[in-house]
Amino acid sequence: MIPVRGFEGRTVAVFGLARTGLAAARALVAGGAKVALWDDKPAAREAAIAEGFELTDLTRADWSQFAAVMLSPGVPLTHPAPHWTVERAREAGVEIVGDIELFARTVNAAPEHKRPKIVAITGTNGKSTTTALIGHILAEAGRDVRIGGNIGYGVLGLEDMHGGAVYVLELSSYQLDLTSSLHADVTVILNISPDHLERHGTMDNYVAAKRRILMNQGKGDTAVIGVDDPWGQRICTEITAANRRTIVPISASKAMSRGVYALDGLLYDATGERAHETADLKRARSLPGRHNWQNAAAAYAAAKGLGVPGDEAAQHLMTFPGLAHRMETVCVLGKVRFVNDSKATNADAARQAMSSYPRFYWIAGGLAKTGGIESLTDLFPRIEKAYLVGEAAPAFAQTLRGKASFTESGTIEAAVQQAHADAKAAGHEAIVLLSPACASFDQFADFEERGEAFRAAVQRLANGQATAA
């Protein structure tokens, strides 16, 4: 745990008592603060009580007593409307912060010799894989690495800091909206495409949230920027003009005179006098597809930004074991391979998986994002058949009608059974791909639970016939 400094003897309200909120509450208390905890959900309140916390009904509390309010990132700050806690805080003049901001202030207040290095990663897609990949490279290079933020543990629940530690943090736009003091030695913006607009209101607001990761950087710091989309290109151009930190553009679609790029699976380092090939990513089993080549380019550049030699960083890329729910082969049953890409919660993320296979049986659906799957039309010819689940099934059926074969399966369980039957009948090697292009909240708590449901359905189907991938 990282004890939060700066609120000794004062009371901080904590709203949202899931993983992030409870970790923040523990860290605040460990740092000498008092806490007032609340959540709209009775089950979350009961979990806090079970851990020994006393609750404060923030709907009735005197907000003038609070030094700050720590909001969990899922609480709406501005859109579609400010949460009631946000309105109460603003009325009382109480500062609103997130757990990343509490971490940043604690780091900034530490003596110079105790300050760790920080790598901060954001982007619309690929954040978790890239975060884990950077952590893997640094750990293999002998660094004391702690991985958290929007992946794994809440940042304040990680092991306490020291001068030799490296915190590798995945940061969502929600978390960045609540952060102003973070100074990261290395920042990564992988890519930007429309997402979470219901929370940010406009694309400009969403991009602005992502850009907050770059705040407070200066000479000696490194910014790794994906330039395969127009928003990333614009950010890279603008911060290069500022001419302060080291800028490393990355691409998985084009050669560049400066930066790190991957072409047809070959990774090139063009940060020196001339470009040279540094890794054949087609040999990295856990990094298939162009999107993973972009992730690898980012991780390689970030590791170099922390002083890992390029040849060593490239070597460790090849031993990355991969992450659950991200193009994860869960088993092979006969000639049918089942791939769990439950993390694909929007169409752009699904595109990455769909582009990696020439033909596949597609399980898709859930709680649809703005635009649905219209943007994937060019990939519909690759679909052997689609199996549609959740609330989005009727709308997805309408989009697919006349363009690809489909059935409305309703549930993951039914979709797995139907897809397996069709793939097995085809008689050749086949891919059954869960890449939903949707949020999971209509049927599941999160994408992890959805991915586990897929895994369990496949294992039940296998009945002991499955072979380890």
Secondary structure, DSSP 8 states (H G I E B T S, - for coil): -----S-TTSEEEEE--SHHHHHHHHHHHHTT-EEEEE-SSHHHHHHHHHTT--B--TTTS-GGGEEEEEE-TTS-SSSSS--HHHHHHHHHT-EEE-HHHHHHHHHHHS-GGG--EEEEEE-SSSHHHHHHHHHHHHHHTT-EEEEEESSSB-GGGS----TTEEEEEE--HHHHHT-SS---SEEEE----S--HHHHSSHHHHHHHHHGGGTT--TT-EEEEE-SSHHHHHHHHHHHHHT-SEEEEEESSS--SSEEEEETTEEEEESSSS-EEEEEGGG-TT--SHHHHHHHHHHHHHHHHTT--HHHHHHHHTT----TTSSEEEEEETTEEEEE-TT--SHHHHHHHHTT-SSEEEEEESEE-TTTTGGGGGGGGGEEEEEEESTTHHHHHHHHTTTS-EEEEESHHHHHHHHHHHHHHH-S-EEEEE--SEESTTTSSSHHHHHHHHHHHHHHHHTT--B--
